């Protein structure tokens, strides 16, 4: 059974990556294997792999 990927708006994507990059810059553990040193690039890679533990709550 394949996992369904959530569709995010470009604004949600930017917010998730920005928040995760800030966490990484503050010393949070990196969730993927990478040689990258830039926290934003690491956050982008984590987002693309779907491993960032952040959810989006939308109002209706």
CORHU-V432179 format. One line per field, one symbol per residue. phi: phi as a letter, one per 40 degrees, with the letter a starting at -180 (. if undefined). A space follows every 10 residues. Layout:
phi = ???
This chain:
phi = .ccccccbcc ccdccccccc cccccchccc cbcaccbccc cccccccccg bccbbbbbcb
